[in-house]
Amino acid sequence: MDSKALSNNASRAAERYIESQGGSIFHSRLSIAQQDLNGDGRQDAVVYIKDDPSVCTFEGCTLLILENQGNSLKQIGAIRNVHARLGMRQGESEWPTLIVASRDNSGSSTAGSDGVAVTAYALPFSNGAYPSDATLGTPVE
């Protein structure tokens, strides 16, 4: 799947996800990044869905992780309450541990770009998926 097809398929997957949550793509903004996350030589898609109340809370919005399977995309993560994607580090599986920020104040927090306190969380890939909520991860100092 080339870059344009991957982006189009990721947009359609995000639209289906938003509709499944009772939202509308017309109220949403998407930010799509392409990166080979699992080391298989294919670009996977990371979609950050913003500005739709069906997938956003005060803590953050939804981050979709989509595996490129050649002719299709498989959703392996729908992580709610993500304020920002900060990075990743190699985990114990073929998929990396994602580092994200949430506005949850249960851990060590710092001011985000909008001045709101955020907490960084490490989200390991386990049992075939990522945690369903950023705040289910391990707070990162």
Backbone as CSV, one residue per row, in Angstrom:
resi,resn,N_x,N_y,N_z,CA_x,CA_y,CA_z,C_x,C_y,C_z
1,MET,0.853,-1.166,0.000,0.000,0.000,0.000,0.904,1.236,0.000
2,ASP,0.704,2.109,-0.978,1.530,3.315,-1.027,1.051,4.335,0.011
3,SER,1.809,5.399,0.150,1.561,6.398,1.185,0.180,7.035,1.073
4,LYS,-0.234,7.370,-0.143,-1.539,8.004,-0.341,-2.668,7.029,-0.007
5,ALA,-2.559,5.786,-0.443,-3.580,4.782,-0.138,-3.647,4.527,1.364
6,LEU,-2.486,4.481,2.013,-2.454,4.278,3.458,-3.174,5.423,4.170
7,SER,-2.912,6.641,3.769,-3.560,7.805,4.372,-5.074,7.763,4.149
8,ASN,-5.509,7.444,2.930,-6.940,7.360,2.623,-7.613,6.257,3.442
9,ASN,-6.987,5.092,3.521,-7.549,3.983,4.290,-7.583,4.315,5.781
10,ALA,-6.562,5.008,6.273,-6.536,5.412,7.680,-7.662,6.410,7.961
11,SER,-7.917,7.334,7.045,-9.017,8.291,7.201,-10.353,7.570,7.256
12,ARG,-10.544,6.588,6.384,-11.801,5.821,6.385,-11.949,5.013,7.671
13,ALA,-10.851,4.432,8.152,-10.906,3.671,9.418,-11.265,4.600,10.568
14,ALA,-10.704,5.800,10.582,-11.024,6.773,11.622,-12.485,7.186,11.535
15,GLU,-12.987,7.389,10.340,-14.399,7.754,10.160,-15.311,6.652,10.701
16,ARG,-15.013,5.397,10.395,-15.816,4.283,10.918,-15.757,4.244,12.445
17,TYR,-14.575,4.470,13.002,-14.433,4.472,14.457,-15.269,5.591,15.075
18,ILE,-15.166,6.791,14.540,-15.907,7.939,15.057,-17.409,7.667,15.002
19,GLU,-17.888,7.150,13.881,-19.313,6.837,13.747,-19.738,5.760,14.745
20,SER,-18.861,4.786,15.013,-19.198,3.732,15.976,-19.326,4.286,17.393
21,GLN,-18.731,5.451,17.636,-18.800,6.098,18.944,-19.907,7.153,19.007
22,GLY,-20.676,7.264,17.928,-21.787,8.213,17.896,-21.406,9.594,17.407
23,GLY,-20.230,9.731,16.844,-19.767,11.028,16.367,-19.888,11.170,14.867
24,SER,-19.337,12.251,14.350,-19.376,12.546,12.924,-18.012,13.062,12.480
25,ILE,-17.546,12.572,11.346,-16.266,13.016,10.795,-16.284,14.526,10.524
26,PHE,-17.477,15.106,10.350,-17.586,16.535,10.066,-17.245,17.398,11.272
27,HIS,-17.266,16.814,12.479,-16.909,17.553,13.685,-15.489,17.246,14.138
28,SER,-14.779,16.425,13.381,-13.474,15.920,13.804,-12.350,16.477,12.942
29,ARG,-11.174,16.502,13.550,-9.944,16.775,12.810,-9.043,15.565,12.989
30,LEU,-8.385,15.151,11.923,-7.508,14.001,11.964,-6.073,14.423,11.716
31,SER,-5.175,13.810,12.460,-3.743,13.967,12.219,-3.203,12.555,12.005
32,ILE,-2.680,12.291,10.808,-2.243,10.940,10.449,-0.729,10.920,10.284
33,ALA,-0.079,10.013,11.028,1.361,9.798,10.884,1.574,8.394,10.342
34,GLN,2.562,8.244,9.488,2.903,6.941,8.933,4.289,6.546,9.428
35,GLN,4.374,5.334,9.967,5.630,4.869,10.533,5.581,3.352,10.625
36,ASP,6.700,2.697,10.346,6.775,1.243,10.522,6.966,0.966,12.001
37,LEU,5.883,0.673,12.670,5.934,0.482,14.118,6.426,-0.904,14.528
38,ASN,6.069,-1.927,13.760,6.384,-3.300,14.169,7.557,-3.922,13.419
39,GLY,8.273,-3.140,12.636,9.482,-3.627,11.979,9.258,-4.616,10.849
40,ASP,8.060,-4.618,10.235,7.793,-5.562,9.149,8.063,-4.972,7.768
41,GLY,8.571,-3.739,7.718,8.893,-3.107,6.445,7.738,-2.341,5.823
42,ARG,6.563,-2.363,6.449,5.400,-1.625,5.942,5.084,-0.466,6.887
43,GLN,4.697,0.654,6.298,4.300,1.816,7.085,2.931,1.549,7.721
44,ASP,2.842,1.703,9.020,1.579,1.599,9.743,1.042,3.014,9.918
45,ALA,-0.186,3.148,10.409,-0.788,4.475,10.572,-1.127,4.731,12.033
46,VAL,-0.812,5.944,12.477,-1.189,6.428,13.806,-2.075,7.641,13.546
47,VAL,-3.341,7.537,13.974,-4.317,8.590,13.698,-4.764,9.219,15.011
48,TYR,-4.553,10.507,15.131,-5.016,11.250,16.306,-6.298,11.962,15.898
49,ILE,-7.397,11.624,16.586,-8.705,12.204,16.294,-8.981,13.305,17.315
50,LYS,-9.234,14.525,16.833,-9.452,15.673,17.724,-10.804,16.326,17.447
51,ASP,-11.259,17.075,18.423,-12.396,17.994,18.294,-13.760,17.340,18.135
52,ASP,-13.921,16.081,18.480,-15.238,15.455,18.420,-15.608,14.978,19.815
53,PRO,-16.711,15.483,20.384,-17.070,15.109,21.746,-17.335,13.609,21.939
54,SER,-17.566,12.877,20.859,-17.800,11.440,21.003,-16.504,10.680,21.290
55,VAL,-15.362,11.276,20.979,-14.078,10.597,21.194,-13.105,11.432,22.024
56,CYS,-13.565,12.572,22.523,-12.705,13.448,23.320,-13.320,13.718,24.685
57,THR,-12.447,13.880,25.681,-12.832,14.274,27.028,-11.900,15.409,27.434
58,PHE,-12.034,15.885,28.650,-11.097,16.900,29.142,-9.670,16.366,29.116
59,GLU,-9.487,15.073,29.423,-8.154,14.479,29.504,-7.466,14.395,28.144
60,GLY,-8.231,14.293,27.068,-7.641,14.193,25.740,-8.593,13.540,24.753
61,CYS,-8.072,13.170,23.606,-8.881,12.573,22.540,-8.395,11.157,22.251
62,THR,-8.774,10.616,21.111,-8.483,9.214,20.795,-7.349,9.088,19.785
63,LEU,-6.466,8.142,20.055,-5.358,7.802,19.179,-5.600,6.397,18.646
64,LEU,-5.716,6.256,17.320,-5.880,4.945,16.705,-4.532,4.449,16.196
65,ILE,-4.242,3.178,16.451,-3.042,2.534,15.921,-3.525,1.505,14.916
66,LEU,-3.107,1.651,13.655,-3.577,0.799,12.576,-2.401,0.069,11.934
67,GLU,-2.463,-1.246,11.940,-1.415,-2.068,11.341,-1.680,-2.238,9.851
68,ASN,-0.666,-1.960,9.040,-0.740,-2.154,7.601,-0.534,-3.636,7.307
69,GLN,-1.571,-4.301,6.796,-1.479,-5.721,6.473,-1.360,-5.943,4.977
70,GLY,-0.875,-4.953,4.261,-0.683,-5.075,2.823,-1.830,-4.470,2.049
71,ASN,-2.991,-5.111,2.087,-4.170,-4.622,1.364,-5.207,-3.993,2.277
72,SER,-4.985,-4.049,3.574,-5.964,-3.512,4.520,-5.252,-3.046,5.791
73,LEU,-6.011,-2.357,6.627,-5.504,-1.906,7.914,-6.264,-2.620,9.018
74,LYS,-5.540,-3.050,10.048,-6.140,-3.697,11.198,-5.944,-2.786,12.404
75,GLN,-7.038,-2.469,13.091,-6.951,-1.634,14.284,-6.402,-2.469,15.429
76,ILE,-5.255,-2.044,15.972,-4.687,-2.758,17.123,-4.691,-1.882,18.371
77,GLY,-5.209,-0.677,18.228,-5.317,0.201,19.381,-6.270,1.338,19.123
78,ALA,-7.112,1.623,20.112,-7.952,2.811,20.147,-7.794,3.331,21.568
79,ILE,-6.908,4.282,21.739,-6.504,4.750,23.065,-7.175,6.090,23.350
80,ARG,-8.052,6.107,24.328,-8.771,7.328,24.698,-7.927,8.180,25.662
81,ASN,-8.333,9.422,25.809,-7.731,10.367,26.760,-6.266,10.685,26.475
82,VAL,-5.904,10.720,25.202,-4.545,11.098,24.802,-4.543,12.596,24.490
83,HIS,-3.709,13.325,25.211,-3.558,14.762,24.972,-2.512,15.009,23.883
84,ALA,-1.488,14.165,23.838,-0.444,14.280,22.826,0.351,12.981,22.772
85,ARG,0.861,12.664,21.605,1.776,11.538,21.455,3.185,12.089,21.623
86,LEU,3.919,11.548,22.594,5.242,12.079,22.904,6.374,11.304,22.261
87,GLY,6.173,10.021,22.030,7.227,9.214,21.441,6.979,7.740,21.674
88,MET,8.042,6.967,21.573,7.941,5.527,21.792,9.310,4.982,22.144
89,ARG,9.301,3.777,22.696,10.541,3.068,22.975,10.286,1.595,22.722
90,GLN,11.340,0.881,22.388,11.178,-0.539,22.095,10.662,-1.257,23.326
91,GLY,9.606,-2.028,23.145,9.006,-2.781,24.238,9.465,-4.225,24.224
92,GLU,8.758,-5.036,24.971,9.085,-6.453,25.057,8.473,-7.253,23.917
93,SER,7.593,-6.624,23.115,6.987,-7.297,21.972,7.529,-6.666,20.700
94,GLU,7.005,-7.109,19.557,7.442,-6.517,18.297,6.923,-5.086,18.135
95,TRP,5.901,-4.721,18.900,5.356,-3.372,18.865,5.984,-2.529,19.967
96,PRO,6.247,-1.262,19.698,6.892,-0.415,20.706,5.939,-0.014,21.828
97,THR,6.505,0.377,22.933,5.751,1.016,24.010,5.549,2.464,23.595
98,LEU,4.299,2.916,23.579,3.999,4.296,23.211,4.092,5.175,24.453
99,ILE,4.591,6.374,24.272,4.638,7.364,25.348,3.670,8.471,24.937
100,VAL,2.643,8.673,25.751,1.622,9.670,25.451,1.410,10.558,26.675
101,ALA,0.770,11.677,26.462,0.409,12.574,27.560,-1.099,12.581,27.698
102,SER,-1.554,12.716,28.944,-2.969,12.866,29.252,-3.093,13.990,30.274
103,ARG,-4.237,14.621,30.306,-4.446,15.690,31.282,-4.789,15.142,32.662
104,ASP,-4.792,13.830,32.824,-5.031,13.211,34.121,-3.918,13.617,35.075
105,ASN,-4.247,13.869,36.309,-3.246,14.351,37.264,-2.854,13.311,38.299
106,SER,-2.872,12.034,37.950,-2.561,11.007,38.941,-1.061,10.756,39.102
107,GLY,-0.257,11.302,38.227,1.186,11.065,38.319,1.950,12.375,38.327
108,SER,3.232,12.301,38.019,4.076,13.479,37.927,3.645,14.282,36.709
109,SER,3.303,15.543,36.884,2.782,16.303,35.760,3.643,17.515,35.450
110,THR,3.554,17.927,34.202,4.228,19.128,33.726,3.233,19.908,32.885
111,ALA,3.510,21.164,32.639,2.609,21.979,31.827,2.754,21.606,30.359
112,GLY,1.618,21.389,29.698,1.609,21.115,28.271,1.723,22.408,27.488
113,SER,1.691,22.303,26.157,1.843,23.478,25.304,0.714,24.482,25.494
114,ASP,-0.439,24.022,25.979,-1.553,24.944,26.198,-1.635,25.413,27.649
115,GLY,-0.598,25.118,28.447,-0.555,25.557,29.823,-1.279,24.658,30.805
116,VAL,-1.949,23.607,30.307,-2.673,22.676,31.160,-1.718,21.578,31.630
117,ALA,-1.811,21.196,32.897,-0.937,20.145,33.439,-1.246,18.813,32.768
118,VAL,-0.209,18.125,32.331,-0.351,16.814,31.698,0.568,15.812,32.380
119,THR,0.205,14.553,32.275,1.018,13.468,32.800,1.430,12.577,31.641
120,ALA,2.677,12.163,31.609,3.160,11.243,30.580,2.931,9.814,31.046
121,TYR,2.487,8.960,30.121,2.240,7.549,30.405,2.924,6.675,29.368
122,ALA,3.477,5.548,29.823,4.027,4.524,28.945,2.932,3.479,28.722
123,LEU,2.652,3.185,27.455,1.600,2.236,27.095,2.213,1.049,26.361
124,PRO,2.458,-0.054,27.057,3.048,-1.218,26.397,2.017,-1.970,25.569
125,PHE,2.478,-2.617,24.520,1.642,-3.499,23.705,1.604,-4.848,24.413
126,SER,0.400,-5.312,24.738,0.271,-6.561,25.485,-0.999,-7.283,25.062
127,ASN,-0.921,-8.597,24.947,-2.083,-9.414,24.571,-2.721,-8.943,23.267
128,GLY,-1.905,-8.534,22.312,-2.389,-8.161,20.985,-2.953,-6.769,20.841
129,ALA,-2.791,-5.907,21.862,-3.361,-4.560,21.765,-2.655,-3.608,22.725
130,TYR,-2.966,-2.344,22.538,-2.539,-1.308,23.470,-3.669,-1.072,24.480
131,PRO,-3.370,-0.473,25.639,-4.432,-0.151,26.597,-5.499,0.735,25.941
132,SER,-6.725,0.621,26.405,-7.832,1.377,25.817,-7.895,2.821,26.319
133,ASP,-7.107,3.151,27.326,-7.120,4.487,27.905,-5.691,4.859,28.283
134,ALA,-5.299,6.077,27.955,-3.928,6.518,28.257,-3.607,6.400,29.733
135,THR,-4.590,6.654,30.591,-4.332,6.655,32.024,-4.198,5.245,32.608
136,LEU,-4.381,4.218,31.797,-4.142,2.840,32.227,-2.677,2.450,32.105
137,GLY,-1.884,3.341,31.493,-0.448,3.092,31.357,0.283,3.393,32.653
138,THR,1.593,3.277,32.581,2.451,3.556,33.728,2.931,5.003,33.645
139,PRO,2.697,5.815,34.691,3.207,7.194,34.665,4.724,7.217,34.462
140,VAL,5.181,8.146,33.645,6.605,8.291,33.326,7.097,9.559,34.002
141,GLU,8.210,9.455,34.694,8.799,10.627,35.365,9.444,11.525,34.347
